[in-house]
Amino acid sequence: MRQPLEDRVVSIARARFTVDYPAGIMLVAAMNPCPCGYYNHPEKDCVCGPGVVQKYLNRISGPLMDRIDLHVEVTPVSFNDLAYDLPAEGSMEIRNRVIQTRLRQLDRFKEHNGVHSNAQMERRDLERFCNIDETGKNLLKMAMDRLGLSARAYDRILKVARTIADMDRSENIQSAHLSEAIQLRSLDRESWAG
């Protein structure tokens, strides 16, 4: 599963021939934070013993986790948040922002055959479209050192930061965009599982 996620191609090799099938997918996965389900819960205590949460998390291989762009921890919604009509951005507004962002990306890659979005960028594209200033480089270096991120995670962070900048209608990736992209890699944090 890792290679098709990376290359967007499934190759089937037989004795006399090899066939490549396009495999551009969007993987969406969910998991409990631990076996009991209450690790990092705001109101309930986790009953898992020492090391159990990390062992549970290790069931998903690091190379697979590296290929997932966003790791988002979702905490339970409180009664007050459910019961009261809080002002929020509507679905139509969000849809319009996403459409505008996708149009920006299509325009960016109009001369790149087979590339339609930031997620499809290759290394040379990152160097061209994901320039960051010295402050951003220092921020990313600090995150790499503290979180022990791989080169693949580094690339994912840049792609997500480019998308966040696009949604912000920013020509350049700012430190705030990088910070948000780093925050969206929660399972890379050593402190996440104790």
VOGU-3710 file (C-alpha; in Angstrom, 3 decimals, decimal comma):
1> mrqpledrvv> 0,000/0,000/0,000  2,891/2,399/0,688  4,270/2,517/-2,848  0,928/3,173/-4,599  0,295/5,986/-2,093  3,648/7,510/-2,974  3,765/6,949/-6,744  0,011/6,950/-7,515  0,581/3,830/-9,641  -0,025/0,128/-9,007
11> siararftvd> 2,406/-2,075/-10,920  1,557/-5,702/-11,571  4,471/-7,760/-12,834  4,037/-11,175/-14,431  6,502/-13,478/-16,167  6,260/-11,823/-19,570  4,848/-8,360/-18,918  4,326/-5,550/-16,440  1,206/-3,393/-16,314  0,910/-0,041/-14,540
21> ypagimlvaa> -2,510/1,140/-13,383  -3,176/4,690/-12,196  -3,982/4,748/-8,489  -4,552/8,322/-7,378  -6,401/7,860/-4,100  -7,259/9,892/-1,060  -6,659/7,835/2,057  -8,750/8,800/5,065  -8,177/6,692/8,159  -9,218/6,837/11,794
31> mnpcpcgyyn> -8,040/5,138/14,952  -8,635/5,305/18,682  -5,915/7,119/20,635  -5,269/3,958/22,687  -6,884/0,561/23,365  -9,298/1,969/25,995  -10,044/5,046/23,840  -9,440/7,707/26,501  -5,832/8,811/26,029  -5,742/12,655/26,017
41> hpekdcvcgp> -9,484/12,759/26,775  -10,399/16,057/28,473  -12,706/14,462/31,082  -11,965/10,732/31,352  -8,793/8,980/32,455  -6,933/6,516/30,278  -6,631/3,123/31,978  -3,902/1,782/29,690  -0,701/0,769/31,414  2,760/2,271/30,827
51> gvvqkylnri> 3,970/1,816/27,269  0,616/0,455/26,048  -0,289/3,629/24,140  3,057/3,677/22,315  2,775/-0,048/21,542  -0,720/0,562/20,176  0,489/3,452/18,014  3,431/1,376/16,746  0,985/-1,023/15,100  0,939/1,480/12,226
61> sgplmdridl> 4,329/1,532/10,555  6,377/4,722/10,470  6,794/4,565/6,671  3,003/4,439/6,260  2,510/7,334/8,704  5,095/9,340/6,738  2,904/9,061/3,649  -0,169/10,496/5,388  -0,207/14,290/5,029  -2,417/15,236/7,973
71> hvevtpvsfn> -2,542/13,681/11,438  -5,339/15,335/13,365  -6,290/14,491/16,924  -10,031/14,893/17,400  -11,226/15,343/20,967  -14,835/14,796/22,049  -17,205/17,712/21,546  -18,709/19,107/24,755  -22,441/19,405/25,355  -22,217/23,210/25,259
81> dlaydlpaeg> -20,623/23,134/21,823  -23,318/20,773/20,562  -26,289/22,457/22,199  -25,643/26,090/21,355  -25,643/27,626/17,930  -22,190/29,194/17,856  -21,276/31,422/14,918  -19,225/29,447/12,438  -18,191/29,590/8,825  -20,893/27,987/6,684
91> smeirnrviq> -20,401/25,074/4,316  -20,891/27,260/1,231  -18,174/29,679/2,356  -15,789/26,803/3,010  -16,671/25,225/-0,340  -15,953/28,507/-2,152  -12,578/28,881/-0,402  -11,631/25,313/-1,376  -12,667/25,898/-4,993  -10,619/29,111/-5,148
101> trlrqldrfk> -7,627/27,298/-3,648  -7,909/24,455/-6,164  -8,125/26,985/-9,031  -4,922/28,650/-7,780  -3,208/25,277/-7,774  -4,488/24,365/-11,242  -3,134/27,674/-12,520  0,221/27,068/-10,809  0,627/23,650/-12,406  -0,929/24,333/-15,819
111> ehngvhsnaq> 2,406/23,584/-17,515  3,180/20,512/-15,382  1,775/17,397/-17,006  -0,051/15,210/-14,477  0,272/17,637/-11,551  -2,987/19,273/-10,487  -2,527/19,992/-6,789  0,135/20,661/-4,184  -0,111/17,075/-2,928  1,207/15,841/-6,286
121> merrdlerfc> 4,355/17,975/-6,274  7,687/16,251/-6,651  10,984/17,361/-5,105  11,848/19,767/-7,948  8,393/21,347/-7,633  8,912/21,865/-3,884  12,113/23,755/-4,575  10,316/25,980/-7,080  6,955/26,606/-5,369  7,669/26,182/-1,654
131> nidetgknll> 10,338/28,752/-0,916  10,497/29,752/2,717  12,354/32,615/4,358  15,102/32,237/6,971  12,628/32,358/9,865  10,598/29,578/8,250  13,737/27,506/7,662  14,702/27,837/11,321  11,186/26,891/12,420  11,192/23,828/10,194
141> kmamdrlgls> 14,693/22,835/11,314  13,636/23,075/14,958  10,552/20,930/14,257  12,654/18,365/12,395  15,117/18,142/15,282  12,546/18,040/18,090  10,118/15,670/16,412  12,693/13,521/14,656  10,894/13,943/11,336  11,937/12,105/8,193
151> araydrilkv> 12,714/13,697/4,826  9,322/12,482/3,609  7,565/14,221/6,543  9,543/17,384/5,696  8,166/17,271/2,135  4,624/16,671/3,417  4,861/19,659/5,742  5,973/21,895/2,859  3,084/20,704/0,661  0,529/21,286/3,409
161> artiadmdrs> 2,054/24,696/4,225  1,819/25,624/0,512  -1,878/24,672/0,571  -2,510/26,668/3,756  -0,792/29,662/2,131  -2,990/29,185/-0,957  -6,109/29,171/1,211  -4,804/32,358/2,820  -4,278/33,824/-0,690  -0,605/34,272/0,112
171> eniqsahlse> 1,979/34,137/-2,644  4,662/32,995/-0,196  4,675/30,469/2,621  4,816/32,386/5,900  5,946/31,110/9,310  2,303/30,923/10,430  1,531/28,589/7,516  4,480/26,369/8,437  3,477/26,339/12,097  -0,032/25,212/11,215
181> aiqlrsldre> 1,305/22,492/8,892  3,624/21,227/11,642  0,700/21,154/14,096  -1,163/18,931/11,644  1,483/16,219/12,203  0,359/15,372/15,748  1,301/11,687/15,608  4,912/12,652/14,876  5,166/14,276/18,284  7,044/12,103/20,767
191> swag> 4,943/13,482/23,629  1,691/12,437/21,951  1,909/8,855/23,185  3,664/9,488/26,474
//
